Amino acid sequence: MTAITYNSQPSILGLQNSRSSSAQSSSNNLTLTARKPHKFPKLVRALVRSYLVPLENVKNVEILVTDVIRLEDTGFDFPNLVQLELKFVCLSKQWDEVLDLLNHCPKLQHLVIGIYQVSLSNLFNHDLLRRRGTLEHLHLQMGLFAPVSSVVFTCKNLVVLKLVYIRVENTSFVDLPLLKILHLNFISVVDCPDLLQQFLSGCLNLEHLKVKIMDYRTLEEFQTLPKLVRAEIDTCVVPLEIVKNVQVLVTSRIYEQDLVFDLQNLVQLEFVTSESSEGWRDVLKVLRHCPKLQTLVISIEVDEEEAVLPYPHTVSTCISLHLKTCCVKDYKGCAFEFQFAEYIMLNANYLRTMKFLVSSYEYDDLLRRHDMIRDLSSCSKSSNTCTLSFEKSVNF
């Protein structure tokens, strides 16, 4: 596959064949002035970051990533384009050009729009999406909680829908029968309190659900999702029972009152303990309900001065028979965290990796980090194949 990139120098074009070896790649590099028309018959992917590069030069690509659409870039077809990513586009200035471009992409399947400035009262308030029967992947990151039309929620060919910083208003119907991946990140909901329930009812083939909704109440009535495999949720919004059959679960908290059933299919779990909990002892209560768990990612939030608790007399089946990877996030080396790590290494017979993401303050303190590694390395391990890993925790 041949790829093209317009570099930081606005009038320079770089071309290389990505299948070539490094030596061949070097010999195949071309430096061309972008203002001159060039034809690249084998070009598949283009990354354009310049006002000085005409999109007509790359109109035959299959994948196009750009941050600007100009008037002179409109009026011709992109006959092969299946994936279009518009990054940091100012729609208040370029909306007409964007619409024209979308109307000239007959094979478009994958659309990503990231916007940093919006002055539109309603995005996609037209029949473009409804007429575009080829579109399968739609990712909108609007900024400033721009409103999005309900047209988005009735695109029956969509397989992937990702909405970030969107305001949803007056949406009374969701019909996405083919949708498999749904991300609702930082969504503001106005005048549609049952929006999430509508999504769950209108997306029965959903396999991956990610929900971070602002100004929303917990679901009381809900539709189960029989095909759901992965869920990233806040249990204050999405009840744990909705996702109890998933294989991968990422959540902020799991409360003891939620544990009235087992998570029979769960093989990977990531969550944070409550500051008011008993720390790692509460983690063990959760693990008793995860009989097949193989990977655990945990952040233990407790008072560092809390007294160390005695070890429980029993060991969960998932720890002794199934757990292969355990990761402690934001590790500070406090007694509670150390005791939990020691307990896991002592009882996980098939553990392969015990990973510690050390908080920045402790990691940068060389003496403190050395003491952590020394203490953890001295712990007894029931698995002969277990290796310890230490990395600096990166928080975004």
Stockholm file with secondary structure:
# STOCKHOLM 1.0

chainA/1-396         MTAITYNSQPSILGLQNSRSSSAQSSSNNLTLTARKPHKFPKLVRALVRSYLVPLENVKNVEILVTDVIRLEDTGFDFPNLVQLELKFVCLSKQWDEVLDLLNHCPKLQHLVIGIYQVSLSNLFNHDLLRRRGTLEHLHLQMGLFAPVSSVVFTCKNLVVLKLVYIRVENTSFVDLPLLKILHLNFISVVDCPDLLQQFLSGCLNLEHLKVKIMDYRTLEEFQTLPKLVRAEIDTCVVPLEIVKNVQVLVTSRIYEQDLVFDLQNLVQLEFVTSESSEGWRDVLKVLRHCPKLQTLVISIEVDEEEAVLPYPHTVSTCISLHLKTCCVKDYKGCAFEFQFAEYIMLNANYLRTMKFLVSSYEYDDLLRRHDMIRDLSSCSKSSNTCTLSFEKSVNF
#=GR chainA/1-396 SS CEEEEECSSTTEEEEEETTSCHHHHHHHCEEEETTSCCCCTTEEEEEECCTTSCGGGGTTCSEEEESCCCGGGCSSCCTTCCEEEEEEEEHHHHHHHHHHHHHTCTTCCEEEEEEEECCCSSBTCSSHHHHCTTCCEEEEEEEEEEEECGGGGGCTTCSEEEEEEEEEESCCCCCCTTCCEEEEEEEEEESCTTHHHHHHHHCTTCCEEEEEEESCCCCSSCCCCTTCCEEEECTTTSCGGGGTTCSEEEESCCCGGGCSSCCTTCCEEEEECCTTSCTHHHHHHHHTTCTTCCEEEEECCCCTTSCCCCCCSSCCHIIIIICCEEEEEEECCCHHHHHHHHHHHHHCTTCCEEEEEECHHHHHCHHHHHHHHHHHHTSCCSCTTCEEEEEECCCC
#=GC SS_cons         CEEEEECSSTTEEEEEETTSCHHHHHHHCEEEETTSCCCCTTEEEEEECCTTSCGGGGTTCSEEEESCCCGGGCSSCCTTCCEEEEEEEEHHHHHHHHHHHHHTCTTCCEEEEEEEECCCSSBTCSSHHHHCTTCCEEEEEEEEEEEECGGGGGCTTCSEEEEEEEEEESCCCCCCTTCCEEEEEEEEEESCTTHHHHHHHHCTTCCEEEEEEESCCCCSSCCCCTTCCEEEECTTTSCGGGGTTCSEEEESCCCGGGCSSCCTTCCEEEEECCTTSCTHHHHHHHHTTCTTCCEEEEECCCCTTSCCCCCCSSCCHIIIIICCEEEEEEECCCHHHHHHHHHHHHHCTTCCEEEEEECHHHHHCHHHHHHHHHHHHTSCCSCTTCEEEEEECCCC
//
